[in-house]
Amino acid sequence: MQGCALRRAFVTFLRGFGQVMLQESALAGALFLVGIATSSVPMALGGMAGALSGVVTAKLCGCKTGDLRKGWYGYNGALVGIALPVFHQPGALLCALIVTGGALATVVLRAMLRRADHLPPYTAPFVLSTWGMLAIADLAGIASAVAGDAAMRTGEIPALLRGVGQVMFQGAWPAGLIFLAGLALHSRQAAAWALIGSALGLATARSLGYPEELAAAGIFGYNGALTGIALAARFRGDAVAPLLGIVLSTVATRGFQLAGIPALTAPFVLSSWAVGLAVSCLPPAARRP
């Protein structure tokens, strides 16, 4: 009996990582975690701490068991734990912020789920929580993370894979390949739209003259990858909505950069909301099946 409970808890934990790319799959989540660890062990540990904080907070708050088992209360915390080490050096205080941020993301998600029919939460709780934790980290004087070497332009395929990898802030193309494998094992459609989103984001950035080093590093692909997955699942049979959302997310990413605000996955959330609201305002006859 205890063994079954532990197995369920482990599956729930891994599904939290799977839900980062909107996949209710423990296998996908396991591969996502492996992909992060191959690139950065501290970020993998941070993601695990953030996910655990989110799940424990959900249990303490009495969140629905069904929602917990789907991994809904793990993915935002996981992203908080992965993202904070991108900006600040690991340490005791940053660990405390990861745990706090994971808990806060759960509280925000629980509130947003009440309006999920109109505005799906997606990764908005992660974005809001991480912005708050970054502000606290700056006020606390936590040292900035040491910048790594810029991604080298080694071809179009690595650039596309980096766009998928950057969904979880991994700039190495092998991590993106592992993420893509995790997606494909659960949903070939999701894997296809992740690649389409990364490719269209890259093409849009280049056509608009955005910095090539950022484009090659996948910075203009990851929000497009998420947007493609989300809108293709929401509007099945309609390719226009996800394609439009991908372009919007790329432009929004550049807007956040110019404003000096960490974009995180906010462009994905905002563009998906915008397209979803626009489609809902169309008369039924004008909507695609």
C-alpha positions in Angstrom: 0.0 0.0 0.0 2.8 2.4 0.9 4.7 1.4 -2.2 1.7 2.3 -4.4 1.4 5.7 -2.7 5.1 6.4 -3.3 4.7 5.3 -6.9 1.7 7.6 -7.4 3.6 10.5 -5.8 6.6 9.9 -8.1 4.4 9.8 -11.2 2.7 13.0 -10.1 6.1 14.6 -9.6 7.3 13.7 -13.0 4.0 14.8 -14.6 4.7 18.2 -13.2 7.8 18.4 -15.5 5.8 17.0 -18.4 3.2 19.8 -18.0 5.9 22.4 -18.6 5.2 21.5 -22.3 1.5 20.8 -21.6 2.0 17.0 -21.6 0.3 14.9 -18.9 3.0 12.3 -19.1 5.4 11.0 -16.5 7.6 9.6 -19.2 7.8 12.9 -21.0 8.5 14.6 -17.7 11.3 12.2 -16.9 13.0 12.9 -20.3 12.6 16.6 -19.7 14.3 16.3 -16.4 17.1 14.2 -17.9 17.5 16.8 -20.7 17.9 19.6 -18.1 20.4 17.5 -16.1 22.6 16.8 -19.1 23.0 20.5 -19.5 22.9 21.8 -15.9 22.7 19.8 -12.8 22.1 22.8 -10.5 19.1 23.8 -12.7 17.8 20.3 -12.6 18.1 20.3 -8.8 16.4 23.7 -8.7 13.6 22.5 -10.9 13.1 19.5 -8.6 13.0 21.7 -5.5 10.6 24.1 -7.1 8.3 21.4 -8.3 8.3 19.7 -4.9 7.5 23.0 -3.2 4.6 23.6 -5.5 3.1 20.1 -4.9 3.5 20.3 -1.1 1.9 23.7 -1.1 -1.0 22.4 -3.2 -1.5 19.5 -0.7 -1.5 21.9 2.3 -4.0 24.2 0.5 -6.4 21.3 -0.1 -6.2 21.5 -3.9 -8.1 18.9 -5.9 -6.4 15.5 -5.9 -7.3 15.0 -9.6 -5.5 18.3 -10.5 -2.5 17.3 -8.4 -2.2 13.9 -10.1 -2.3 15.6 -13.5 0.9 17.5 -12.6 -0.8 20.9 -12.7 0.8 22.0 -9.4 4.3 21.0 -10.3 5.2 22.6 -13.6 5.2 26.3 -12.5 7.3 25.6 -9.5 9.7 23.5 -11.6 10.1 26.4 -14.0 10.8 28.8 -11.1 13.5 26.5 -9.9 15.1 26.2 -13.3 14.9 29.9 -14.2 16.3 31.5 -11.0 19.8 30.0 -11.4 19.9 31.5 -14.9 19.9 34.9 -13.4 21.6 34.4 -10.0 24.4 32.2 -8.5 23.2 29.2 -6.5 23.3 29.5 -2.7 21.2 29.2 0.4 19.3 32.4 -0.2 18.5 31.5 -3.8 17.3 28.0 -2.7 15.0 29.8 -0.3 13.6 31.9 -3.1 13.1 28.8 -5.3 11.1 27.1 -2.5 9.1 30.4 -1.9 8.6 31.0 -5.6 7.4 27.4 -6.2 4.8 27.8 -3.3 3.7 31.2 -4.6 3.2 29.8 -8.1 0.9 27.2 -6.7 -1.2 29.9 -4.9 -1.4 32.0 -8.1 -2.4 28.9 -10.2 -5.1 27.9 -7.8 -6.6 31.4 -8.1 -6.3 31.5 -11.9 -7.9 28.1 -12.3 -11.2 29.6 -11.3 -11.1 31.6 -14.6 -9.5 28.9 -16.7 -12.3 28.6 -19.2 -11.7 32.1 -20.3 -8.0 32.5 -19.7 -6.0 29.3 -19.3 -3.2 29.8 -16.7 -0.5 28.2 -18.9 2.8 29.4 -17.3 1.5 32.8 -16.1 1.9 31.7 -12.4 5.6 30.9 -13.1 6.1 34.3 -14.8 4.6 36.3 -12.0 6.3 34.4 -9.3 9.7 34.5 -10.9 9.5 38.2 -11.6 8.7 38.7 -7.9 11.6 36.4 -6.8 14.0 38.2 -9.1 13.1 41.5 -7.6 13.7 40.1 -4.1 17.1 38.6 -5.3 18.2 42.0 -6.6 17.2 43.7 -3.4 19.0 41.1 -1.4 22.2 41.6 -3.5 22.5 38.0 -4.6 25.3 37.7 -7.1 24.4 37.5 -10.7 25.0 34.3 -12.5 28.2 34.0 -14.6 27.3 34.4 -18.2 28.1 31.4 -20.3 29.6 31.5 -23.8 27.2 32.6 -26.5 25.8 29.8 -28.6 27.8 29.2 -31.8 25.9 29.2 -35.0 26.5 25.6 -36.2 23.6 25.1 -38.5 19.8 25.4 -38.8 19.0 22.2 -37.0 20.9 23.0 -33.8 19.3 26.4 -33.8 15.8 24.8 -34.1 16.6 22.4 -31.3 17.9 25.2 -29.1 14.5 26.9 -29.6 12.9 23.8 -28.1 15.6 23.5 -25.3 15.1 27.1 -24.3 11.6 26.3 -23.1 13.4 25.1 -20.0 16.3 27.6 -20.4 18.7 25.1 -21.9 20.9 26.6 -24.6 22.6 23.3 -25.6 20.9 21.6 -28.6 21.2 18.1 -27.2 18.9 19.1 -24.4 16.4 20.3 -27.0 16.6 17.0 -28.8 15.9 15.1 -25.6 12.9 17.4 -24.9 11.7 16.7 -28.4 12.0 13.0 -27.9 9.9 13.3 -24.7 7.2 15.2 -26.6 7.2 12.7 -29.5 6.7 9.7 -27.1 3.6 11.2 -25.8 2.2 13.3 -28.7 3.6 13.5 -32.2 1.4 16.5 -32.8 3.0 18.4 -29.9 6.5 17.5 -31.1 5.7 18.7 -34.6 4.2 22.0 -33.4 7.2 22.5 -31.1 9.5 22.3 -34.1 7.2 24.4 -36.2 7.0 27.0 -33.4 10.8 27.1 -33.1 11.3 27.3 -36.9 8.7 30.0 -37.4 10.0 32.0 -34.5 13.5 31.8 -35.9 12.3 32.8 -39.4 10.3 35.7 -38.0 13.2 37.0 -36.0 15.5 36.9 -38.9 13.0 38.5 -41.3 12.6 41.4 -38.8 16.3 41.9 -38.3 16.5 40.8 -34.7 20.0 40.0 -33.3 21.3 36.9 -35.0 23.2 35.7 -31.9 20.0 35.5 -30.0 18.1 33.9 -32.8 20.8 31.2 -33.2 20.7 30.6 -29.4 17.0 29.7 -29.6 15.8 32.8 -27.8 13.2 33.6 -30.4 12.0 30.0 -30.7 11.0 28.7 -27.3 7.9 30.9 -26.8 6.8 30.0 -30.4 7.3 26.3 -29.5 5.0 26.6 -26.5 2.5 28.7 -28.3 2.3 26.2 -31.2 1.8 23.3 -28.8 -0.9 25.1 -26.8 -3.0 26.6 -29.6 -2.8 23.5 -31.8 -4.2 21.5 -28.9 -6.9 24.1 -28.2 -8.0 24.7 -31.8 -7.7 21.3 -33.4 -7.9 21.3 -37.1 -7.1 25.0 -37.4 -3.5 25.8 -38.3 -4.1 29.6 -38.6 -4.5 30.2 -34.8 -1.2 28.6 -33.7 0.8 30.1 -36.6 -0.5 33.6 -35.8 0.2 33.0 -32.1 3.8 31.9 -32.9 4.5 35.1 -34.8 3.0 37.3 -32.1 5.0 35.5 -29.4 8.2 36.2 -31.4 7.5 39.9 -31.7 6.5 40.1 -28.0 9.8 38.4 -27.0 11.7 41.2 -28.7 9.4 43.8 -27.0 10.3 42.4 -23.6 14.0 42.5 -24.5 13.8 46.2 -25.6 11.9 47.0 -22.4 14.6 45.4 -20.3 12.2 42.9 -18.7 13.0 39.2 -18.5 10.6 37.7 -21.0 10.6 34.2 -19.5 7.4 32.6 -21.0 5.3 35.7 -20.9 5.2 36.1 -24.7 3.7 32.6 -25.0 1.1 33.3 -22.4 0.1 36.7 -23.8 0.0 35.6 -27.4 -2.0 32.5 -26.6 -4.5 34.6 -24.6 -4.7 37.1 -27.4 -5.4 34.6 -30.1 -7.8 32.6 -27.9 -9.8 35.7 -27.1 -9.8 36.8 -30.8 -11.1 33.5 -31.9 -13.8 33.4 -29.2 -15.0 36.8 -30.5 -15.6 35.5 -34.0 -19.1 34.5 -35.0 -19.6 30.7 -34.9 -19.8 30.5 -38.7 -16.4 32.1 -39.1 -14.6 29.7 -36.8 -12.8 26.8 -38.2 -13.7 23.3 -36.9 
